[in-house]
Amino acid sequence: MVLPGMGPSRFADVARFMVVNRSARRLTRRADAILGYSLLDRFRAAESDYSPYAQIAFLLNCLALAECAEEEFGVRPGVCVGPSFGSKTATAYTGSLSVEETVGMVAGMARCVDEYFAEEHQGVVTHSFARTPEERVRDIMSELEELGEWHEISCYLDDDFFMLSLRESRLEWLERRIRDAGGLPLYTMRPPMHAAAFGGLRTKIEDEVFGELAFGDPKFPVVSDQDGTLVDTAQGIRALLLDGVVRPLNWPRSVAALRTLGVTRVCVAGPDSLFGRVRTTTENFEVLAVDPRTAMRPRPRGTAA
């Protein structure tokens, strides 16, 4: 089971699914009870693609779609991987935390991110770009180093697909250099993510959010999205989540680890436009994508997946 990372999330894209799908409605009611407000109302009014309400909705939608994969398509995973935000979803999906605890954790982590970047690393963004071989990325990073500009690779998504964190004042320069290298600049994330420079944020989350959480062992192993190691203990899940703040996502390593385990088929459960589609996934696995559109599509009774 692949529980994808979160892309820009808009209410209009998932509203019908959240209102109509039985699992999504049930999970949303559970979230409302712990939050003390209507998630749908807050999500509808949110202006940011990554608001706390968008993040919680993404969590619940992925869990609902994983249930759909099991009930409608007969998916029975023996291992799970949650790249980036997906590691939070994996925490609930594998039972390391309850849904309610995970909702509270996601809300708390979102608050910490907002507070931290309001004071620290202002003007830093994470930019995604494709069609740029790693050799050319290293050349661009060497130029940034010569210019005295701080930068870190935040995500390795494919052999020519990366996310780089740097100061926003250099963003236009970066986009120009990517185009010069034949690459394609894509989306810019604010706030940034996955960089060793954000150690203070890791500490803040650990102190303010994780102190009262009692993680349990996952009911089946989780492949680390950072280095491909197998995580099967409560302490391992806790460390995976915290280290995701300061360590880059490395999807090719996760894929290699799954292949080593003998995995040949993956189900990507969630609103995803990336992890189920990049070449490193499609060339290594048979992919079943279960997204809101798939889940809402009528199927004749008794149809086998």
C-alpha positions as CSV (number, residue, x, y, z in Angstrom):
1,M,0.0,0.0,0.0
2,V,1.4,3.4,-1.1
3,L,-0.1,6.3,0.9
4,P,1.0,9.3,-1.2
5,G,2.5,12.6,-0.3
6,M,0.3,15.6,-0.4
7,G,0.1,17.9,-3.4
8,P,-1.9,21.1,-3.5
9,S,-5.3,20.2,-2.1
10,R,-8.4,22.1,-2.9
11,F,-11.9,21.6,-1.5
12,A,-13.6,21.5,-4.9
13,D,-11.5,18.6,-6.0
14,V,-12.6,16.2,-3.2
15,A,-15.8,17.7,-1.8
16,R,-18.2,15.3,-3.5
17,F,-16.1,12.3,-2.4
18,M,-16.0,13.5,1.2
19,V,-19.8,14.0,1.3
20,V,-20.9,10.9,-0.6
21,N,-18.3,8.2,0.3
22,R,-19.4,6.2,3.3
23,S,-15.9,5.7,4.8
24,A,-15.0,9.4,4.2
25,R,-18.1,10.5,6.0
26,R,-17.5,8.3,8.9
27,L,-13.9,9.4,9.3
28,T,-14.8,13.0,9.0
29,R,-17.4,12.6,11.8
30,R,-14.6,11.1,14.0
31,A,-12.3,14.0,13.1
32,D,-15.0,16.6,13.9
33,A,-15.5,15.1,17.3
34,I,-11.8,15.4,18.2
35,L,-11.3,18.8,16.6
36,G,-14.5,20.4,18.0
37,Y,-15.5,22.0,14.7
38,S,-16.7,21.1,11.2
39,L,-13.7,20.1,9.1
40,L,-15.6,20.5,5.9
41,D,-16.6,24.0,6.8
42,R,-13.1,25.0,7.7
43,F,-11.6,23.2,4.6
44,R,-14.1,25.0,2.3
45,A,-13.1,28.4,3.7
46,A,-9.4,27.8,3.7
47,E,-7.3,29.9,1.4
48,S,-4.1,27.9,1.4
49,D,-3.5,24.6,-0.5
50,Y,-1.7,23.3,2.6
51,S,-3.9,24.7,5.4
52,P,-4.2,22.5,8.5
53,Y,-7.8,21.7,7.4
54,A,-6.5,20.6,3.9
55,Q,-3.9,18.4,5.6
56,I,-6.4,16.7,7.8
57,A,-8.8,16.2,4.9
58,F,-6.0,14.7,2.9
59,L,-5.2,12.3,5.7
60,L,-8.9,11.2,6.0
61,N,-9.4,10.8,2.2
62,C,-6.3,8.6,1.9
63,L,-7.5,6.4,4.7
64,A,-11.0,6.2,3.2
65,L,-9.5,5.3,-0.2
66,A,-7.3,2.6,1.4
67,E,-10.5,1.2,2.9
68,C,-12.1,1.3,-0.6
69,A,-9.1,-0.5,-2.0
70,E,-9.5,-3.3,0.5
71,E,-13.3,-3.5,0.2
72,E,-13.8,-2.9,-3.5
73,F,-10.6,-4.2,-5.1
74,G,-9.5,-6.9,-2.6
75,V,-6.2,-5.3,-1.7
76,R,-4.4,-7.1,1.2
77,P,-1.1,-5.3,1.7
78,G,1.8,-7.0,3.4
79,V,3.9,-3.8,3.6
80,C,3.2,-0.1,3.5
81,V,5.1,3.0,2.4
82,G,4.1,6.7,3.0
83,P,6.3,9.2,1.1
84,S,6.5,12.6,2.8
85,F,3.0,13.4,4.2
86,G,2.1,9.8,3.6
87,S,4.1,8.7,6.6
88,K,1.5,10.4,8.8
89,T,-1.3,8.5,7.0
90,A,0.7,5.3,7.4
91,T,0.8,5.9,11.1
92,A,-3.0,5.6,11.3
93,Y,-3.4,3.0,8.6
94,T,-1.0,0.6,10.3
95,G,-2.6,1.2,13.7
96,S,0.5,2.8,15.3
97,L,-1.8,5.6,16.4
98,S,-5.6,5.8,16.3
99,V,-7.3,7.9,13.7
100,E,-8.2,10.4,16.4
101,E,-4.6,10.6,17.7
102,T,-3.3,11.0,14.1
103,V,-5.8,13.8,13.4
104,G,-4.5,15.6,16.5
105,M,-0.9,15.0,15.6
106,V,-1.4,16.4,12.0
107,A,-3.2,19.5,13.5
108,G,-0.4,20.0,16.0
109,M,2.4,19.5,13.5
110,A,0.7,22.0,11.1
111,R,0.5,24.6,13.9
112,C,4.2,24.0,14.7
113,V,5.2,24.5,11.1
114,D,3.2,27.8,10.8
115,E,4.7,29.1,14.1
116,Y,8.3,28.1,13.3
117,F,8.4,29.5,9.8
118,A,6.8,32.7,10.9
119,E,10.0,33.3,12.9
120,E,12.8,31.1,11.3
121,H,14.0,30.7,7.7
122,Q,11.8,33.3,6.4
123,G,11.9,33.6,2.6
124,V,12.9,30.0,2.1
125,V,10.9,27.8,-0.3
126,T,11.0,24.3,-1.8
127,H,10.8,24.1,-5.6
128,S,10.0,21.0,-7.6
129,F,11.3,20.4,-11.1
130,A,11.5,17.5,-13.6
131,R,13.4,16.4,-16.7
132,T,16.7,17.4,-15.1
133,P,19.3,14.7,-14.7
134,E,21.0,14.6,-11.3
135,E,24.4,15.5,-12.9
136,R,22.9,18.8,-14.1
137,V,21.3,19.4,-10.6
138,R,24.7,19.0,-9.0
139,D,26.1,21.6,-11.4
140,I,23.4,24.0,-10.4
141,M,24.0,23.3,-6.7
142,S,27.7,24.0,-7.3
143,E,26.8,27.4,-8.8
144,L,24.7,28.1,-5.7
145,E,27.6,27.2,-3.4
146,E,29.9,29.5,-5.3
147,L,27.3,32.3,-4.9
148,G,27.3,31.6,-1.1
149,E,23.6,30.6,-1.3
150,W,22.2,28.1,1.2
151,H,20.4,25.2,-0.5
152,E,19.4,21.5,0.1
153,I,17.8,18.8,-1.9
154,S,14.5,18.0,-0.1
155,C,13.1,15.3,-2.4
156,Y,14.6,12.7,-4.8
157,L,11.5,11.7,-6.7
158,D,13.0,10.0,-9.8
159,D,16.3,10.0,-11.6
160,D,15.4,13.4,-13.2
161,F,12.8,14.7,-10.8
162,F,13.8,16.7,-7.6
163,M,12.8,19.3,-5.1
164,L,15.3,21.8,-3.9
165,S,15.0,24.2,-1.0
166,L,16.6,27.6,-1.2
167,R,16.0,31.3,-0.6
168,E,13.0,32.7,-2.6
169,S,15.2,35.5,-3.8
170,R,17.1,32.9,-5.9
171,L,13.9,31.2,-7.2
172,E,13.8,33.0,-10.6
173,W,17.5,32.3,-11.1
174,L,16.9,28.6,-10.3
175,E,14.0,28.4,-12.7
176,R,16.1,30.0,-15.4
177,R,19.0,27.5,-14.8
178,I,16.6,24.6,-14.9
179,R,15.3,25.7,-18.2
180,D,18.8,26.2,-19.5
181,A,19.5,22.6,-18.6
182,G,16.5,21.4,-20.5
183,G,14.4,20.9,-17.4
184,L,10.9,21.8,-16.4
185,P,10.2,24.0,-13.3
186,L,7.0,23.0,-11.6
187,Y,5.5,23.9,-8.2
188,T,6.9,26.1,-5.4
189,M,6.0,25.0,-1.8
190,R,5.6,27.6,1.0
191,P,6.5,26.7,3.7
192,P,9.5,24.6,2.7
193,M,10.1,21.0,3.8
194,H,12.6,18.1,4.4
195,A,15.9,19.9,5.1
196,A,18.6,19.5,7.8
197,A,18.5,23.2,8.5
198,F,15.0,22.7,10.1
199,G,16.3,21.0,13.2
200,G,14.6,23.5,15.4
201,L,11.3,22.5,13.9
202,R,11.9,18.9,14.6
203,T,12.6,19.7,18.2
204,K,9.5,21.9,18.5
205,I,7.3,19.1,17.1
206,E,8.9,16.5,19.4
207,D,8.4,18.7,22.5
208,E,5.0,20.2,21.8
209,V,3.2,17.4,19.9
210,F,4.8,14.0,20.4
211,G,5.2,14.2,24.1
212,E,1.7,12.9,24.9
213,L,1.5,10.4,22.0
214,A,1.8,6.7,22.8
215,F,2.8,5.0,19.5
216,G,2.3,1.3,19.1
217,D,4.0,-1.2,16.8
218,P,2.5,-1.1,13.3
219,K,0.4,-4.1,12.4
220,F,2.6,-4.6,9.3
221,P,6.0,-3.1,8.3
222,V,6.4,0.4,6.9
223,V,9.2,1.1,4.4
224,S,11.1,4.3,5.2
225,D,10.6,7.0,2.7
226,Q,14.0,8.4,3.6
227,D,16.4,5.4,3.1
228,G,14.2,2.3,2.4
229,T,14.8,0.6,5.8
230,L,12.0,-1.5,7.2
231,V,10.2,0.1,10.2
232,D,8.3,-2.3,12.5
233,T,8.4,-0.8,15.9
234,A,6.6,2.0,17.7
235,Q,9.8,3.9,18.3
236,G,10.7,3.4,14.6
237,I,7.4,5.0,13.5
238,R,8.0,7.9,15.9
239,A,11.5,8.5,14.6
240,L,10.4,8.2,11.0
241,L,7.9,11.0,11.4
242,L,10.3,13.3,13.2
243,D,13.2,12.6,10.9
244,G,11.0,13.5,7.9
245,V,11.4,17.1,9.0
246,V,15.1,17.1,8.6
247,R,15.9,14.3,6.1
248,P,15.1,14.3,2.4
249,L,12.5,12.1,0.8
250,N,14.2,9.5,-1.4
251,W,11.5,7.7,-3.4
252,P,13.9,5.6,-5.6
253,R,15.4,4.1,-2.4
254,S,11.9,3.2,-1.2
255,V,11.1,1.6,-4.5
256,A,14.4,-0.4,-4.4
257,A,13.5,-1.6,-0.9
258,L,10.1,-2.8,-2.1
259,R,11.6,-4.6,-4.9
260,T,14.1,-6.3,-2.6
261,L,11.1,-7.5,-0.5
262,G,9.6,-9.1,-3.7
263,V,6.9,-6.5,-4.2
264,T,5.6,-6.5,-7.8
265,R,2.2,-4.8,-7.3
266,V,1.3,-1.6,-5.5
267,C,-1.9,0.2,-4.7
268,V,-1.7,4.0,-4.5
269,A,-4.6,5.1,-2.2
270,G,-5.2,8.8,-2.2
271,P,-5.5,11.9,-4.4
272,D,-2.2,11.4,-6.2
273,S,-0.6,12.9,-9.3
274,L,3.0,11.9,-8.6
275,F,4.0,8.8,-6.8
276,G,1.9,6.4,-8.8
277,R,2.9,8.0,-12.0
278,V,6.7,8.6,-12.0
279,R,8.8,6.3,-14.1
280,T,10.6,4.7,-11.1
281,T,7.2,3.4,-9.9
282,T,5.6,2.5,-13.3
283,E,8.7,0.7,-14.5
284,N,9.0,-1.5,-11.4
285,F,5.4,-2.3,-10.4
286,E,1.9,-3.0,-11.6
287,V,0.1,0.0,-10.2
288,L,-3.5,0.2,-9.0
289,A,-4.5,3.8,-8.4
290,V,-7.5,4.3,-6.1
291,D,-8.3,8.0,-6.0
292,P,-11.6,9.9,-5.4
293,R,-12.6,9.6,-9.1
294,T,-11.9,5.8,-9.1
295,A,-13.9,5.4,-5.9
296,M,-16.9,7.3,-7.2
297,R,-17.0,5.4,-10.5
298,P,-20.1,3.1,-10.6
299,R,-19.2,-0.6,-10.8
300,P,-21.5,-3.5,-11.5
301,R,-22.3,-5.5,-8.4
302,G,-20.1,-8.5,-8.2
303,T,-17.4,-7.2,-10.6
304,A,-13.9,-8.5,-9.7
305,A,-11.0,-6.1,-9.6
